[in-house]
Amino acid sequence: MVIVWKRRDRVVRAELEAGRDFAGRTFEGRRLVALDLRGRGFAGACFHRADLTEADLRDADLRGADLRGARLTGARLGGADLTNAVLDGATLIATELAGATFAGVSMRHAIFDQATTWPTGFHPPRPEGLGYWHGAR
């Protein structure tokens, strides 16, 4: 399969691969598939409707990040700080969240499955097949 990146996504991908701190930046709607973003700073960043499928965000600082509607299928977020992040409407199919800091996270209407791993102490509902969580913070 050949993936054709739009110019705007190619530019952002190159910038993300080269830099470390992107606090408060906007990546709304960007295709950031399979990027290695380990340990990067994204505090307060906006990833609204961004495609982060299979992205490696382990140990990233995502405090207060806007991940509404983001596609995080197969993404790795172990060790990431998601304190007060907003994951409303996010797709978390087979997403690794074990080891993440999850205090104050909002997940209204998030979609997940049995392959999604969760931080210690966090207990999502136990649906059969796909989950659709209506819970509040």
Rosetta blueprint (number, residue, H / E / L):
1 M L
2 V L
3 I L
4 V L
5 W L
6 K L
7 R H
8 R H
9 D H
10 R H
11 V H
12 V H
13 R H
14 A H
15 E H
16 L H
17 E H
18 A H
19 G L
20 R L
21 D E
22 F L
23 A L
24 G L
25 R L
26 T E
27 F L
28 E L
29 G L
30 R L
31 R E
32 L L
33 V L
34 A L
35 L L
36 D E
37 L L
38 R L
39 G L
40 R L
41 G E
42 F L
43 A L
44 G L
45 A L
46 C E
47 F L
48 H L
49 R L
50 A L
51 D E
52 L L
53 T L
54 E L
55 A L
56 D E
57 L L
58 R L
59 D L
60 A L
61 D E
62 L L
63 R L
64 G L
65 A L
66 D E
67 L L
68 R L
69 G L
70 A L
71 R E
72 L L
73 T L
74 G L
75 A L
76 R E
77 L L
78 G L
79 G L
80 A L
81 D E
82 L L
83 T L
84 N L
85 A L
86 V E
87 L L
88 D L
89 G L
90 A L
91 T E
92 L E
93 I L
94 A L
95 T L
96 E E
97 L L
98 A L
99 G L
100 A L
101 T E
102 F L
103 A L
104 G L
105 V L
106 S E
107 M L
108 R L
109 H L
110 A E
111 I E
112 F E
113 D L
114 Q L
115 A L
116 T L
117 T E
118 W L
119 P L
120 T L
121 G L
122 F L
123 H L
124 P L
125 P L
126 R L
127 P L
128 E L
129 G L
130 L L
131 G E
132 Y E
133 W E
134 H L
135 G L
136 A L
137 R L
